[in-house]
């Protein structure tokens, strides 16, 4: 299985994503996991384990290479932790059969919601952010 993870926010959000990455690796030990992060998070990457490949989103012309790298890869699954227009575009480019995001995307943007086909319902009041 080839899995794409999208976390395009800042360092704190990436840190909060680490437990999800670890759980994903526990459940899919043989999967190839690619993580896309913003360029601002590059300094934290040596501390991130459980991923096979990291791609940087730079917000300039270098992103053309990122777009091509994602479009060429044969992803089975894409999990979007970011939930914005940019990450929705990357999820679309991935061509993954399964594109997963928080159910809140449906409420935030009907247009963006069409990119995804799996919505995870989580009652945030009942959990800590890391969970």
N, C-alpha and C positions, 0 to 999 in steps of 0.2 A: 504494500500500500504506500502511496506517495501522498504526503499530507503537507498542505501549505497553511502556515499560521501568519496572520496579519496583525501586527501591533505597531501602529504608526504614531502613537502618542509619545509622551515624554518618558523620562527615566522611571518615575514613580509608577506609571502604568505598566511599564515593562517588568518592573520588580513584582508587581501584583500578579502578573501573568505567569511567573516562574512556577508556582505550584500546579497550575493547569498544564503546563508543558511537561512537568514531571509525571503527573497522573496520566497524561496521554502516552508517554513513553512506557509507563508500567503496563498499560492496557494494550499497547501495540509495539512490543519490543523490536519487531523486525521492520517496522515502518521506516521509510525515509522521510525525515521531517525537515522542512525548509521554513525558516523564520524570516519575515520581512519586518525590519524596524526602521525608524527614522534615523537619519544621519546623526542627530543629536545624541542618540543612545549608543553610538559606536564605542565609547569608552567603557561601557558596561559589558560588552560582549564577551570578554574573557571569563566573566563570572557566570555566563549562561551555559548550562550543560543540557544534555538530552536533545540537542538538535544536530543535524548532519550538515546543514548548510545555512548560511546567513546572507541575506541580500539587504543592501542599504537603499532606502528611499531618500534621495537627496533634494528633491524639489527644484530641479533644474534640468538642463538638457541630458544629463547623465541618466535621468529616469527613463529615457528611451531604451537604454540597455536593460533596465529593470523590466520594463514592459515586455520587451522581446524575450527575456529570460523566463518570465512567468508564462507567456503565451506558448513558448516552445516546449516547456516541461509538460509531462502528462500527469497532472494531479488527479487523484481520485477524490480528494476531500479538501475543502478550504474552510478554515475556521477564522472568522473575522472578530477580533477583540476590539477593533477600533470603532466601527459603526459610523463611518462618515462617507461622503461621496467618493473620496479618493480610494478608500479601502474597498468600496463596492465596485469600483472600476477594476481594481486588481483582482477581486474575486471573480468578476465576469471574465477577465482575460485568462484566468487560470483554466477555464474550461472544465473544472471539476464537476463530476456528476452530483456530488453532495456539497452544497455551500451553506454553511451554518453560521448563524448570527443570533443575537439576543432578540427576543420577541418585540422589544421596544422599537426596533427599526420600523416595524409595520405602522406603529403609531406616529413615528417621527417623519417618515417620508414614504408615501405609497410608491413613488417612482423607484426609489432605492430598494424597496422591499421586493420588487420584481426580480432582482438579481439573485436572491436567495431562495432555497427550497426547503430549508430546515430552520425552524425558529425554536430557540430554547427558552422556555418559560421559567423564570427564576423570581421568586418573591424576595426581593432584596431586604425587606424589613426583617425577615427571619434569619438572615445570614450575615456574617462578617464579609467584608469586601473580598478577602482572600479566598473564601469558600466559593 
